[in-house]
Amino acid sequence: MKSIKELFRIGLGPSSSHTMGPHRAAEIFARRHPDATRTEVTLFGSLAATGRGHLTDKAIESVLPGIKIVWEPRIFPVFHPNGMEFRAYDEDDNLVDTWTVYSVGGGELKEEDAQQADDAEVYDKSKMTEILKYCEWTGKGYWEYVEECEGKEIWDYLREVWRVMKAAVERGIDTEGVLPGPLHLSRKAPQYYIKATGYRDSLKSRGLVFAYALAVSEENASGGQIVTAPTCGSCGVLPGVLYHLWKSKDFSEARILRAIATAGLFGNVVKHNASISGAEVGCQGEVGVACAMASAAVSQLFGGSPAQIEYSAEMGLEHHLGMTCDPVCGMVQIPCIERNAFAAARALDSNVFSAFSDGTHRVSFDKVVDVMKQTGHDLPSLYKETAEGGLAKDYRQM
């Protein structure tokens, strides 16, 4: 598996696969052809279907001004639904190069026939069952395995990740107004935060978790700086939970960073063995994986054993199996923002459930990952980020 730095990417919203990925692809193509007099790009499948709502065209045009964009929402590449074909022309209008690349989720790009470099592999184990056995045998925690594979320098990177996460929460709970786009959706985080402070105990706790998760998701929807965890569309779950526990339980920064490392390890396993792309497997691969990551992080913070942490993460993902990706108007707003808040609350519940157990359970995290991958492939394409099915379709008929 690759470094968790590839999972936790710092960037601007609203979509890791539709905004960050195409922006990065445009930068690469621009560097390859600085003397091109004309460029074109064809966007396929999900990128074309919801690209305007996700600002795909704006992301590409910010790097390649004047580029011609061709939209092909009915053509879904076999390798991945988020396909792009860039073309460069010389001064005589001769085609000098074409480049096909895919935005596979979390801001990562892949070429269909490209071989992964050996030095990109950081982890020697890619199944959680193997990692769990290793931790139980050595007495190490998941975060120690991360440090062992990544080196001590990983903590500097995760410290910056945590800084950006906190900043997104704090901006989000202090910013009022309407989110950009045709939905005219008002921000909810400031109201939820104020209302939550008026309650006591459990209601206050739940309300604050909602507020913090909403805050980050709304920052993402407005194009603010966030951390993919594992994607932009699901970026509110993990920071929402961690910020709440940091504030309410006074956990040290060191313990928060270890929880982020543990969360990243679980997300990495899913990314390596299945997918975190809503266009490929539906929202179960985004919000579902984010919930699993947050569930593992919470269990880590509250002293869960490796088996209990794995159980907590397994429940976080299992109970999101089959969740479709159906963004209204192709935007990361409805139902995406609310799903982040609910997943954050479910992560806390997963930890409580696993804490009452000894960590023993029948269905492993790896098995749920396999099922999620198969379920995602079996889902019709209209339920995978095309804005043509589910809630998105019903909204247009109103």
Sequence and secondary structure as in RCSB ss.txt:
>XXXX:A:sequence
MKSIKELFRIGLGPSSSHTMGPHRAAEIFARRHPDATRTEVTLFGSLAATGRGHLTDKAIESVLPGIKIVWEPRI
FPVFHPNGMEFRAYDEDDNLVDTWTVYSVGGGELKEEDAQQADDAEVYDKSKMTEILKYCEWTGKGYWEYVEECE
GKEIWDYLREVWRVMKAAVERGIDTEGVLPGPLHLSRKAPQYYIKATGYRDSLKSRGLVFAYALAVSEENASGGQ
IVTAPTCGSCGVLPGVLYHLWKSKDFSEARILRAIATAGLFGNVVKHNASISGAEVGCQGEVGVACAMASAAVSQ
LFGGSPAQIEYSAEMGLEHHLGMTCDPVCGMVQIPCIERNAFAAARALDSNVFSAFSDGTHRVSFDKVVDVMKQT
GHDLPSLYKETAEGGLAKDYRQM
>XXXX:A:secstr
   GGGTS EEESS IIIIIHHHHHHHHHHHH TT SEEEEEEEHHHHHHTTTTTHHHHHHTTSTT EEEEETT 
  SS SSEEEEEEE TT  EEEEEEEEEEETTEEE TT    GGG   S   HHHHHHHHHHHT  HHHHHHHHH
 TTHHHHHHHHHHHHHHHHHHHTT  SB SSTT  B  HHHHHHHHTTS HHHHHHHHHHHHHHHHHHHHHTT E
EE SS STTTTHHHHHHHHHHHHH   HHHHHHHHHHHHHHHHHHHHHS   HHHH GGGTHHHHHHHHHHHHHH
HTT  HHHHHHHHHHHHHTTTT  B  GGG SSTTHHHHHHHHHHHHHHHHHHHHTS S  SS HHHHHHHHHHH
HHHS GGGBSSSSSHHHHHHHH 
